[in-house]
Amino acid sequence: MPDGDRLAARLYLPARPEIRPLIVLIHGLTGSEQSFAIVATMRYLVREGWPVLRLNLRGTLLSQATSTGRYHAGKTEDLAAALHQLPAELRHHGVVLLGHSLGGNLVLKFMGEGCHGLPVLAATAVSAPLDLAGSCARMLSRRNLAYHAYLLCQAKREALAQRAALTTRECSAVAGARNFYEFDDRFIAPRFGY
């Protein structure tokens, strides 16, 4: 990243190289390259002969050792910087983006911004929350309480693992958040100037 942070990623090349674009997989909220959907997609694509890069966003558990920042649904500049840093031979035949959940939201925003001068040929968003406020409200519904509690716990764990990069106020906001609305309103939004 331009600020010195680095993102962890894992590259898979097919056994028999063909002229195909690189597929970049982007995980969802509290996920990583190890998320079930990302791993299953990678296995299928590599088996079919596609080169695949599994990208970990800034601040995820797998990128924490090399980054002090944090990802959010609007942080497309990180995706652009990561893609620009790839060796030219990996981007030579173009790039296809596939984002899952929050990663899908990020991909759609990235595409709407004009791909930041990168050779993106196509993009797919899987289960992307298009209305983030609506998605947050839906997570708080009774039928989603267990899923919400799990995700919130994971998001807090992920954020607090970077304790050294957070202010005392931010640590308190994260720890005290009772739901994702509070997590976003008291931590994410102020941290990123929203």
Residue frames as qw, qx, qy, qz and C-alpha x, y, z in Angstrom:
[[0.000, 0.889, 0.459, 0.000, 0.00, 0.00, 0.00],
 [0.335, 0.740, -0.044, 0.581, 1.20, 3.57, -0.58],
 [0.393, -0.813, 0.202, -0.380, 1.36, 4.18, 3.20],
 [0.057, 0.541, -0.811, 0.216, 3.71, 1.23, 3.79],
 [0.730, -0.065, 0.555, -0.392, 1.12, -1.35, 4.85],
 [0.211, 0.257, -0.852, -0.405, 1.15, -4.65, 2.95],
 [0.818, 0.006, 0.116, -0.564, -1.71, -6.98, 2.17],
 [0.406, -0.218, 0.885, 0.067, -1.36, -10.74, 2.35],
 [0.744, 0.397, -0.135, -0.520, -2.41, -12.66, -0.74],
 [0.598, -0.185, 0.770, 0.125, -2.03, -16.16, -2.12],
 [0.472, 0.536, -0.401, -0.574, -1.47, -16.87, -5.82],
 [0.719, 0.031, 0.694, -0.010, -2.42, -20.11, -7.54],
 [0.319, 0.521, -0.524, -0.593, -1.31, -20.89, -11.06],
 [0.933, 0.148, 0.104, -0.312, -2.84, -23.75, -13.03],
 [0.751, -0.257, 0.545, 0.270, -0.73, -26.82, -13.78],
 [0.530, 0.314, 0.539, 0.574, -1.04, -26.17, -17.52],
 [0.029, -0.530, -0.088, 0.843, -0.73, -22.41, -18.11],
 [0.355, 0.594, 0.623, 0.365, -3.11, -20.95, -20.67],
 [0.104, 0.188, 0.066, 0.975, -3.71, -17.43, -21.88],
 [0.335, -0.684, -0.629, -0.152, -6.37, -16.39, -19.40],
 [0.107, -0.735, 0.151, -0.652, -7.00, -13.37, -17.19],
 [0.242, 0.071, -0.769, 0.588, -6.11, -13.46, -13.51],
 [0.490, -0.631, -0.470, -0.375, -9.12, -13.93, -11.24],
 [0.120, 0.277, -0.548, 0.780, -8.87, -11.99, -7.98],
 [0.509, -0.531, -0.667, -0.116, -11.08, -13.22, -5.12],
 [0.021, -0.389, 0.342, -0.855, -12.07, -10.75, -2.39],
 [0.296, -0.300, -0.869, 0.259, -13.59, -12.00, 0.88],
 [0.304, -0.736, -0.398, -0.455, -16.45, -10.62, 2.91],
 [0.330, -0.747, 0.241, -0.524, -16.81, -9.02, 6.32],
 [0.606, -0.563, 0.529, -0.188, -14.55, -10.68, 8.95],
 [0.968, 0.223, 0.114, 0.025, -13.39, -13.10, 6.27],
 [0.250, -0.686, 0.580, 0.361, -10.07, -13.84, 4.65],
 [0.436, 0.430, -0.693, -0.381, -8.54, -15.93, 1.90],
 [0.034, 0.082, -0.980, 0.178, -9.41, -18.89, 4.14],
 [0.569, 0.167, 0.316, -0.741, -13.18, -18.27, 4.03],
 [0.605, 0.152, 0.782, -0.013, -15.09, -21.31, 2.81],
 [0.579, 0.747, 0.281, -0.166, -16.62, -19.55, -0.22],
 [0.165, 0.862, -0.428, -0.215, -13.23, -18.15, -1.30],
 [0.345, -0.392, 0.845, 0.114, -11.43, -21.49, -0.93],
 [0.634, 0.334, 0.694, -0.068, -14.17, -23.43, -2.75],
 [0.493, 0.844, 0.061, -0.202, -14.23, -20.90, -5.60],
 [0.015, -0.766, 0.609, 0.205, -10.43, -20.93, -5.89],
 [0.510, -0.167, 0.841, 0.071, -10.30, -24.74, -6.03],
 [0.645, 0.558, 0.515, -0.089, -12.89, -24.89, -8.79],
 [0.363, 0.905, -0.113, -0.188, -11.29, -22.14, -10.87],
 [0.160, -0.662, 0.710, 0.182, -7.74, -23.52, -10.60],
 [0.598, 0.057, 0.799, 0.026, -9.01, -26.98, -11.51],
 [0.581, 0.713, 0.388, -0.061, -10.60, -25.39, -14.60],
 [0.699, 0.271, 0.187, 0.635, -7.26, -23.82, -15.58],
 [0.027, 0.921, 0.110, 0.372, -7.59, -20.23, -14.29],
 [0.440, 0.167, -0.457, 0.755, -4.88, -18.33, -12.41],
 [0.441, -0.768, -0.401, -0.235, -6.33, -17.13, -9.10],
 [0.254, 0.296, -0.464, 0.795, -5.23, -14.64, -6.45],
 [0.478, -0.683, -0.552, 0.000, -6.91, -14.75, -3.03],
 [0.187, 0.517, -0.192, 0.813, -6.55, -11.25, -1.54],
 [0.437, -0.553, -0.595, 0.387, -6.77, -10.44, 2.17],
 [0.027, 0.871, 0.167, 0.462, -8.00, -6.92, 2.83],
 [0.210, 0.492, -0.445, 0.718, -6.15, -4.52, 5.12],
 [0.365, -0.377, 0.472, -0.708, -6.51, -5.37, 8.80],
 [0.908, -0.104, -0.258, -0.313, -7.90, -8.88, 8.36],
 [0.795, -0.531, 0.294, 0.018, -6.39, -11.49, 10.62],
 [0.875, 0.124, 0.247, 0.398, -4.05, -12.66, 7.83],
 [0.430, 0.680, 0.037, 0.592, -2.93, -9.12, 6.91],
 [0.439, -0.892, -0.080, -0.070, -2.55, -7.78, 10.45],
 [0.772, -0.365, 0.129, 0.504, 1.13, -8.61, 10.74],
 [0.475, 0.081, 0.332, 0.811, 1.88, -6.29, 7.83],
 [0.036, -0.561, -0.348, -0.750, -0.84, -3.63, 8.08],
 [0.099, -0.194, -0.583, 0.783, -2.05, -1.21, 10.71],
 [0.359, 0.035, -0.144, -0.921, -5.06, 0.06, 8.79],
 [0.430, 0.249, 0.798, -0.342, -8.52, -1.40, 8.39],
 [0.008, 0.186, 0.733, 0.655, -10.81, -2.26, 5.50],
 [0.375, 0.425, 0.528, -0.633, -14.41, -1.19, 4.95],
 [0.593, 0.522, 0.612, 0.045, -16.91, -1.41, 2.08],
 [0.341, 0.933, 0.081, -0.082, -15.79, 1.87, 0.53],
 [0.390, -0.726, 0.451, 0.343, -12.01, 1.36, 0.64],
 [0.845, 0.505, 0.167, 0.048, -11.55, 0.76, -3.08],
 [0.199, 0.883, -0.422, 0.045, -8.21, 2.55, -3.10],
 [0.524, -0.469, 0.711, -0.033, -6.71, -0.49, -1.36],
 [0.819, 0.293, 0.492, 0.020, -7.99, -2.82, -4.07],
 [0.528, 0.846, -0.065, 0.050, -6.62, -0.48, -6.76],
 [0.110, -0.814, 0.569, -0.047, -3.22, -0.24, -5.04],
 [0.699, -0.223, 0.679, -0.010, -3.00, -4.02, -4.61],
 [0.788, 0.496, 0.360, 0.056, -3.84, -4.64, -8.27],
 [0.337, 0.912, -0.229, 0.051, -1.38, -1.97, -9.45],
 [0.324, -0.701, 0.635, -0.037, 1.37, -3.68, -7.41],
 [0.908, 0.073, 0.413, -0.010, 0.89, -7.04, -9.12],
 [0.379, -0.323, 0.615, 0.611, 3.65, -8.00, -11.54],
 [0.412, 0.445, -0.265, -0.750, 2.78, -6.96, -15.11],
 [0.254, 0.143, -0.902, -0.318, 2.87, -10.57, -16.33],
 [0.079, 0.310, 0.886, -0.335, -0.02, -11.42, -13.96],
 [0.301, 0.629, 0.335, -0.633, -2.16, -8.55, -15.32],
 [0.074, -0.301, 0.620, 0.721, -1.05, -8.93, -18.93],
 [0.110, -0.254, -0.855, -0.438, -4.16, -10.85, -20.03],
 [0.400, -0.501, -0.196, -0.742, -6.49, -8.78, -17.87],
 [0.015, -0.050, 0.793, -0.607, -8.10, -9.19, -14.48],
 [0.505, -0.451, -0.562, -0.476, -11.49, -10.53, -13.40],
 [0.123, -0.285, 0.587, -0.748, -12.73, -9.56, -9.94],
 [0.591, -0.380, -0.661, -0.264, -14.97, -11.76, -7.82],
 [0.074, -0.319, 0.526, -0.785, -16.10, -10.36, -4.49],
 [0.446, -0.388, -0.805, -0.044, -18.14, -12.19, -1.90],
 [0.363, -0.742, -0.508, 0.244, -20.50, -10.33, 0.46],
 [0.169, -0.901, 0.004, 0.399, -18.77, -7.11, 1.60],
 [0.416, -0.305, 0.579, 0.631, -16.04, -7.91, -0.95],
 [0.311, 0.515, 0.703, 0.380, -18.78, -7.91, -3.60],
 [0.030, -0.945, -0.286, 0.154, -19.91, -4.47, -2.46],
 [0.359, -0.681, 0.326, 0.548, -16.30, -3.29, -2.73],
 [0.432, 0.058, 0.703, 0.562, -15.98, -4.75, -6.25],
 [0.217, 0.755, 0.587, 0.196, -19.17, -3.03, -7.43],
 [0.146, -0.939, -0.042, 0.307, -17.99, 0.33, -6.08],
 [0.452, -0.435, 0.522, 0.578, -14.59, -0.22, -7.70],
 [0.393, 0.346, 0.707, 0.475, -16.21, -0.95, -11.08],
 [0.078, 0.898, 0.433, 0.015, -18.42, 2.13, -10.75],
 [0.272, -0.844, 0.165, 0.433, -15.29, 4.23, -10.24],
 [0.576, 0.760, -0.252, -0.167, -13.94, 3.15, -13.62],
 [0.977, 0.012, -0.078, 0.198, -11.49, 0.44, -12.47],
 [0.428, -0.827, 0.235, 0.278, -8.75, 2.91, -11.55],
 [0.323, 0.766, -0.494, -0.256, -6.94, 2.50, -14.88],
 [0.409, -0.305, 0.860, 0.004, -6.56, -1.25, -14.50],
 [0.369, 0.169, -0.721, -0.562, -7.26, -3.90, -17.16],
 [0.409, 0.107, 0.783, -0.456, -10.38, -5.26, -15.45],
 [0.172, -0.015, -0.772, -0.612, -12.33, -7.30, -17.99],
 [0.571, -0.429, -0.550, -0.432, -15.24, -8.39, -15.81],
 [0.090, -0.266, 0.659, -0.698, -16.49, -8.49, -12.26],
 [0.569, -0.378, -0.681, -0.265, -18.87, -10.59, -10.19],
 [0.232, -0.358, 0.501, -0.753, -20.45, -9.75, -6.86],
 [0.525, -0.221, -0.816, -0.103, -21.84, -12.68, -4.87],
 [0.481, -0.649, -0.571, 0.147, -24.33, -12.01, -2.05],
 [0.318, 0.184, -0.139, 0.920, -23.29, -8.36, -1.95],
 [0.103, -0.703, -0.564, 0.421, -25.09, -6.03, 0.48],
 [0.306, 0.517, 0.335, 0.726, -26.07, -3.21, -1.89],
 [0.299, -0.774, -0.073, -0.553, -27.81, -1.18, 0.80],
 [0.430, 0.195, -0.698, 0.538, -25.43, -1.25, 3.75],
 [0.302, -0.189, 0.416, -0.837, -27.83, 0.49, 6.15],
 [0.813, -0.030, -0.151, -0.562, -30.65, -1.83, 5.11],
 [0.751, 0.154, -0.634, 0.106, -28.39, -4.86, 5.47],
 [0.140, 0.226, -0.661, 0.702, -27.37, -3.74, 8.94],
 [0.557, -0.126, 0.233, -0.787, -31.03, -3.32, 9.94],
 [0.861, 0.066, -0.368, -0.344, -31.87, -6.75, 8.50],
 [0.528, 0.225, -0.741, 0.348, -29.05, -8.36, 10.49],
 [0.129, -0.177, 0.585, -0.781, -30.69, -7.03, 13.65],
 [0.728, -0.147, -0.235, -0.626, -33.95, -8.83, 12.90],
 [0.745, -0.372, 0.451, -0.322, -34.84, -11.71, 15.22],
 [0.973, 0.212, 0.090, -0.021, -34.17, -14.43, 12.65],
 [0.659, 0.590, -0.270, 0.380, -30.60, -13.18, 12.12],
 [0.432, -0.848, 0.227, -0.208, -29.56, -12.57, 15.73],
 [0.878, -0.305, 0.291, 0.229, -27.23, -15.59, 15.98],
 [0.705, 0.448, 0.181, 0.519, -25.50, -14.68, 12.70],
 [0.034, 0.905, -0.037, 0.422, -25.29, -11.04, 13.77],
 [0.642, -0.730, 0.234, -0.034, -23.78, -11.96, 17.15],
 [0.882, -0.041, 0.269, 0.386, -21.20, -14.19, 15.48],
 [0.529, 0.628, 0.136, 0.555, -20.18, -11.54, 12.91],
 [0.190, -0.922, 0.079, -0.329, -20.05, -8.76, 15.49],
 [0.784, -0.551, 0.250, 0.137, -17.84, -10.88, 17.76],
 [0.804, 0.174, 0.265, 0.503, -15.50, -11.61, 14.83],
 [0.289, 0.806, 0.099, 0.506, -15.42, -7.93, 13.77],
 [0.431, -0.874, 0.155, -0.161, -14.56, -6.83, 17.30],
 [0.859, -0.318, 0.280, 0.289, -11.86, -9.46, 17.61],
 [0.677, 0.452, 0.226, 0.535, -10.39, -8.40, 14.27],
 [0.070, 0.889, 0.013, 0.453, -10.43, -4.69, 15.18],
 [0.559, -0.794, 0.210, -0.114, -9.08, -5.13, 18.71],
 [0.914, -0.042, 0.139, 0.378, -6.24, -7.34, 17.49],
 [0.481, 0.535, 0.037, 0.694, -4.79, -4.09, 16.13],
 [0.437, -0.807, -0.339, 0.209, -4.98, -2.46, 19.55],
 [0.515, -0.368, 0.091, 0.769, -1.66, -0.64, 19.06],
 [0.183, 0.228, 0.453, 0.842, -3.06, 1.15, 15.99],
 [0.259, -0.710, -0.555, -0.348, -6.24, 2.26, 17.81],
 [0.079, -0.483, 0.325, -0.809, -6.80, 5.10, 20.21],
 [0.047, 0.089, 0.842, -0.530, -8.21, 4.41, 23.66],
 [0.498, 0.297, 0.200, -0.790, -11.50, 5.91, 22.49],
 [0.611, 0.291, -0.558, -0.481, -11.60, 3.61, 19.45],
 [0.265, 0.083, -0.944, 0.179, -10.89, 0.55, 21.60],
 [0.238, 0.204, 0.650, -0.692, -13.77, 1.55, 23.90],
 [0.569, 0.333, -0.113, -0.743, -16.08, 2.12, 20.93],
 [0.528, 0.219, -0.777, -0.263, -15.27, -1.30, 19.49],
 [0.164, -0.015, -0.916, 0.365, -15.57, -3.13, 22.80],
 [0.253, 0.266, 0.543, -0.755, -18.81, -1.34, 23.72],
 [0.432, 0.148, -0.450, -0.767, -20.61, -1.82, 20.40],
 [0.560, 0.059, 0.713, -0.417, -23.76, -3.89, 20.96],
 [0.719, 0.504, 0.477, -0.035, -24.55, -4.25, 17.26],
 [0.604, 0.203, 0.367, 0.677, -23.15, -3.46, 13.81],
 [0.077, 0.895, 0.262, 0.354, -24.92, -0.12, 13.68],
 [0.460, -0.877, 0.111, 0.088, -22.99, 0.98, 16.78],
 [0.761, -0.206, 0.353, 0.504, -19.77, -0.62, 15.50],
 [0.472, 0.501, 0.376, 0.620, -20.02, 1.34, 12.24],
 [0.087, -0.918, -0.226, -0.314, -21.37, 4.54, 13.80],
 [0.508, -0.850, 0.135, 0.035, -18.90, 4.75, 16.69],
 [0.663, -0.417, 0.469, 0.408, -15.79, 3.16, 15.17],
 [0.599, 0.280, 0.544, 0.517, -15.73, 2.77, 11.36],
 [0.219, 0.874, 0.338, 0.273, -17.40, 6.06, 10.40],
 [0.256, -0.951, 0.122, 0.123, -15.31, 8.34, 12.67],
 [0.680, -0.367, 0.459, 0.438, -12.09, 6.49, 11.83],
 [0.488, 0.223, 0.583, 0.610, -12.59, 7.05, 8.11],
 [0.026, -0.198, 0.041, 0.979, -14.16, 10.52, 8.25],
 [0.173, -0.404, -0.735, -0.515, -17.77, 9.62, 7.46]]
